[in-house]
Amino acid sequence: MPAATAFQQLSGLVGTWRNADRPNAPLRIRFFLAVGDTVLVESCERAGEPHSLTLYHRDGETLFATHYCPPGNQPRLTLTPDVQTLTFIFRDATDLTDGDFHLHDLSFDVTDASRPIWGETYRRGSTAEDTILRLSREAPAPTRR
């Protein structure tokens, strides 16, 4: 999938989301566009406190995701050419040392835009921890002026 198309699909997530299966859980995921609509910002909050930040942006025909992780490392991921799911895989990272817990894979199934599925895999060495969440909007998507 071309980077521009994938970025446009991800931009459809602008707004605030919660876990559809546990709506009272403290996690909220907010997406907003920045820098002339060239960067999509994903801000994860737990109980109103900042938890992590992921920035999505294009570089020609590549779509990157840079994740700012609570352990203090910054994995960079690139979009794979999967058509069904927007999947980002680990490319490299800054401030990552052996044994650090870090984001390794990230995915979005936006087949149903009203109920996207958000997935992530964190790794430490050879140990992986997967999280998959069905999301529901907490508030209506913002309108543009």
URHU-V30201 format. One record per residue. RES is the residue in one small letter. PSI is psi in radians with two decimals (999 if undefined). D_CENTER is the distance of its C-alpha to the mean C-alpha in Angstrom with 2 decimals. Layout:
# URHU-V30201
res=RES psi=PSI d_center=D_CENTER
res=RES psi=PSI d_center=D_CENTER
This chain:
# URHU-V30201
res=m psi=2.32 d_center=17.31
res=p psi=2.55 d_center=17.84
res=a psi=-0.69 d_center=15.15
res=a psi=-0.71 d_center=16.42
res=t psi=-0.77 d_center=16.15
res=a psi=-0.74 d_center=12.58
res=f psi=-0.71 d_center=11.69
res=q psi=-0.74 d_center=13.96
res=q psi=-0.79 d_center=12.45
res=l psi=-0.61 d_center=8.93
res=s psi=-0.38 d_center=11.15
res=g psi=-0.18 d_center=12.67
res=l psi=-0.05 d_center=10.02
res=v psi=2.23 d_center=11.65
res=g psi=-2.98 d_center=13.06
res=t psi=2.36 d_center=12.75
res=w psi=2.75 d_center=11.86
res=r psi=2.98 d_center=13.29
res=n psi=2.02 d_center=13.96
res=a psi=-0.53 d_center=16.49
res=d psi=-0.31 d_center=18.51
res=r psi=1.23 d_center=18.89
res=p psi=-0.36 d_center=18.87
res=n psi=-0.04 d_center=20.74
res=a psi=2.64 d_center=18.33
res=p psi=-0.11 d_center=17.42
res=l psi=2.29 d_center=13.59
res=r psi=2.44 d_center=12.25
res=i psi=2.10 d_center=8.86
res=r psi=2.32 d_center=9.84
res=f psi=2.38 d_center=8.82
res=f psi=2.69 d_center=11.64
res=l psi=2.54 d_center=13.14
res=a psi=2.98 d_center=15.11
res=v psi=1.07 d_center=17.71
res=g psi=0.54 d_center=19.46
res=d psi=0.46 d_center=16.44
res=t psi=-0.14 d_center=15.50
res=v psi=2.28 d_center=12.28
res=l psi=2.21 d_center=9.34
res=v psi=2.26 d_center=8.44
res=e psi=2.06 d_center=5.91
res=s psi=2.04 d_center=8.53
res=c psi=2.32 d_center=8.97
res=e psi=2.50 d_center=12.70
res=r psi=2.09 d_center=15.23
res=a psi=0.68 d_center=18.56
res=g psi=-0.04 d_center=18.00
res=e psi=2.40 d_center=17.41
res=p psi=2.38 d_center=14.53
res=h psi=-0.92 d_center=12.71
res=s psi=2.92 d_center=9.86
res=l psi=2.38 d_center=8.35
res=t psi=2.29 d_center=5.92
res=l psi=2.28 d_center=7.88
res=y psi=2.29 d_center=7.93
res=h psi=2.74 d_center=11.62
res=r psi=2.67 d_center=14.36
res=d psi=1.60 d_center=17.25
res=g psi=-2.13 d_center=19.77
res=e psi=0.27 d_center=18.79
res=t psi=2.44 d_center=15.82
res=l psi=2.14 d_center=12.19
res=f psi=2.66 d_center=10.66
res=a psi=2.17 d_center=7.50
res=t psi=2.13 d_center=9.11
res=h psi=2.22 d_center=8.03
res=y psi=1.87 d_center=10.81
res=c psi=2.54 d_center=11.72
res=p psi=-0.60 d_center=14.50
res=p psi=-0.10 d_center=16.92
res=g psi=0.18 d_center=16.98
res=n psi=2.90 d_center=15.66
res=q psi=1.46 d_center=13.24
res=p psi=2.46 d_center=11.97
res=r psi=2.31 d_center=11.59
res=l psi=2.70 d_center=10.31
res=t psi=2.60 d_center=11.69
res=l psi=2.36 d_center=11.41
res=t psi=2.83 d_center=14.15
res=p psi=0.36 d_center=16.68
res=d psi=2.30 d_center=16.09
res=v psi=-0.65 d_center=17.09
res=q psi=-0.76 d_center=16.24
res=t psi=2.45 d_center=12.60
res=l psi=1.86 d_center=9.99
res=t psi=2.25 d_center=9.77
res=f psi=2.37 d_center=8.95
res=i psi=2.67 d_center=11.61
res=f psi=2.31 d_center=12.86
res=r psi=-0.95 d_center=15.16
res=d psi=-3.08 d_center=16.36
res=a psi=2.71 d_center=15.88
res=t psi=2.66 d_center=17.90
res=d psi=0.59 d_center=19.71
res=l psi=2.13 d_center=19.12
res=t psi=2.80 d_center=22.37
res=d psi=2.32 d_center=23.55
res=g psi=-0.11 d_center=22.65
res=d psi=2.44 d_center=19.67
res=f psi=2.24 d_center=16.91
res=h psi=2.73 d_center=13.68
res=l psi=2.27 d_center=10.32
res=h psi=-0.62 d_center=11.66
res=d psi=2.62 d_center=9.66
res=l psi=2.38 d_center=6.34
res=s psi=2.71 d_center=7.18
res=f psi=2.19 d_center=7.57
res=d psi=1.89 d_center=11.23
res=v psi=0.43 d_center=12.17
res=t psi=-0.77 d_center=15.85
res=d psi=1.73 d_center=16.62
res=a psi=-0.41 d_center=14.91
res=s psi=-0.22 d_center=16.35
res=r psi=1.10 d_center=14.87
res=p psi=2.75 d_center=11.55
res=i psi=2.17 d_center=10.64
res=w psi=2.22 d_center=7.34
res=g psi=2.60 d_center=8.18
res=e psi=2.62 d_center=8.05
res=t psi=2.14 d_center=11.23
res=y psi=2.54 d_center=12.69
res=r psi=2.62 d_center=16.01
res=r psi=1.90 d_center=19.19
res=g psi=-2.20 d_center=21.83
res=s psi=0.04 d_center=22.27
res=t psi=2.27 d_center=20.85
res=a psi=2.53 d_center=17.52
res=e psi=2.03 d_center=15.88
res=d psi=2.50 d_center=13.72
res=t psi=2.26 d_center=12.01
res=i psi=2.20 d_center=11.70
res=l psi=2.30 d_center=11.58
res=r psi=2.27 d_center=13.13
res=l psi=2.62 d_center=12.16
res=s psi=2.57 d_center=14.90
res=r psi=2.36 d_center=15.30
res=e psi=-0.59 d_center=16.90
res=a psi=2.76 d_center=18.48
res=p psi=2.62 d_center=19.31
res=a psi=2.43 d_center=17.23
res=p psi=2.60 d_center=18.81
res=t psi=2.66 d_center=21.45
res=r psi=2.61 d_center=22.21
res=r psi=999 d_center=25.65
